[in-house]
Amino acid sequence: MGDILEVRDLCVDYDSPRGKVRAVNKVSFAIGKGEIFGLVGESGCGKSTTAFAISRLLRPPAQVSSGSIQLKGQELTHLPEKEFDHLRWSNISIILQSAMNNLNPVIKIQDQLIDAILAHKDISTEEAVKQAEYLLGLVDISANRLNNYPHELSGGMRQRVVIAMALALRPDLIIMDEPTTALDVVVQNGIIKKVLELQKEFDFSILFITHDLPLMLEICDRVGVMYAGKLVEVTKRETLLREARHPYTQGLLESFPPLKGKKKRLKGITGHTPDLVTPPSGCSFHPRCPFAMSTCKQEEPQILADNKGIVACHLYGKEGDGFEQLQAASEGNQ
């Protein structure tokens, strides 16, 4: 089974008055057909910038400076805008943090839903409206809501409309960038359940982006952990829960309370994310890492790839090194 999306050594730079900022630094990952792949990390780690680079939504002063983005084998980085327009909605779509960022507040829901359909399909307006009614039905919204404006819907309903819009042309890949951030937990749970139902029914792939690691571990098949513009760990969700290998990943896990099982003391991660204009030497995480060695301050860690996934950390100079230290430290703090 081939990959739907393949990102290789992607770099995204921002020009700023203080100099060039590398927001995404040689990021590589792939997403298979029907797979849900998650990107997680603190604010400013580069996960949304990665999504915007893939969907060609970056605006100056941001630019893809190097690397490759392939959708079903087609290179996107140098694709002319008119050709990429044919891929939007039909092959790749995106759901942003707030539904009001996707919806025009002065245009009715019906007109916004049929816009993408009519742009890609040679059908009548009447047929497009029927398809819009069907799409709303998929997300459990009555067809009589087509004549509403976005402000006449609740936050959860607006987000369901956006999901319907993303599904309009049955894309291969849907990028979901913090899709439930502004919603309460009950509505959030309903949205996620609906997305999973639709994903199972239509077998599309998802790039799911959030800072909420517990939520990600509920729905994703694999997880990529980003820090300071780099991927520091990629593995299956079961492996991440059982033996997170990077100290940053374990720090994220220990920042959330368990929903069941024994109580444990939450630790959080000390310090602050680095200034990307003048990033630390060596490993970017070393100023905050309790396991930092002299090597960490001097040399950037190489990526270790094995049957568990990938990890970029000097603790793993040899396969298996490091995890025992992390596990012992975690147990000692419970």
Secondary structure, DSSP 4 states (H G I P E B T S, - for coil): --EEEEEEEEEEEEEETTEEEEEEEEEEEEEETT-EEEEE-STTSSHHHHHHHHTT---TTEEEEEEEEEETTEE-TT--HHHHHHHBTTTEEEE-SSHHHHS-TTS-HHHHHHHHHHHH----HHHHHHHHHHHHHHTT--GGGGG--GGGS-HHHHHHHHHHHHTTT--SEEEEESTTTTS-HHHHHHHHHHHHHHHHHH--EEEEEES-HHHHHHH-SEEEEEETTEEEEEEEHHHHHHH--SHHHHHHHTTS--SSSS--------S-PPPSSSPPSS-TTGGG-TT--HHHHHSPPPEEEETTEEEE-GGGSSTTTTHHHHHHHHHHT-
